[in-house]
Amino acid sequence: QVQMVQSGSEMKKPGASVKVSCKASGYNFIRFGINWVRQAPGQGPEWMGWISPYNHNTNYAPNLRDRFTMTTDTSTTTAYMELRSLTPDDTAVYYCARDYDTTGYWYDPWGQGTLVTVSS
Amino acid sequence: EVVLTQSPVSLSLSPGERATLSCRASQSVSTYLAWYQQKPGRAPRLLIYDASNRATGVPARFSAGGSRTDFTLTITNLQPEDFGFYYCQQHSRWPISNTFGQGTRLEIK
């Protein structure tokens, strides 16, 4: 079955960077885009961006564009996100989520989430 | 940016009852709206897409409708496993925007 398995929790200091991985399996990796979504404690989810493993095209949420990068490695069917210049407001659970279908509008399945805590 | 407002914030119902959840968009999103279920400590799960289409494997007791700015998710014959948070999400193509509502918490008594 389709699975998205993410790397483990991270603790970072303000100003640092974090990189999270998302290993996909059970489907043709290049056929569906991958989204990154984060959820701060007690809040609704926030879409961060989308990447196509096929041609590496990306769409970034405007508020994160300057410090957020998504990449994919088709040889290992793994997606990565890197967020730089971290502040405590970036404390959240970060999820990767595959496009549900080829429209790219909806997300499923999701990874299990990676907790990123930013604190001095 | 499109803002989604969900109501009620919280809902407490008994098994077998019907739940009606609302999502209102600040501007028309046509039928580019989805609903997700999230249980504590778990990732969201897609329930409904394109405003009214059930995702693969979603039970028929989940139904949804609406268009433009007003949308509804209905859960009939509530089951104990239906507890959790429910979020709506919209997609806009230009400028690209994918926003979620703040959620409705559903408790099964």
Interface residues (C-beta under 8 A of the other chain):
Chain A: N35 Q43 G44 P45 E46 W47 N59 A61 P62 Y95 A97 Y100 D101 Y105 W106 Y107 D108 P109 W110 G111 Q112 G113
Chain B: Y32 A34 Y36 A43 P44 R45 L46 Y49 D50 A55 Y87 Q89 H91 P95 I96 N98 T99 F100 G101 Q102 G103
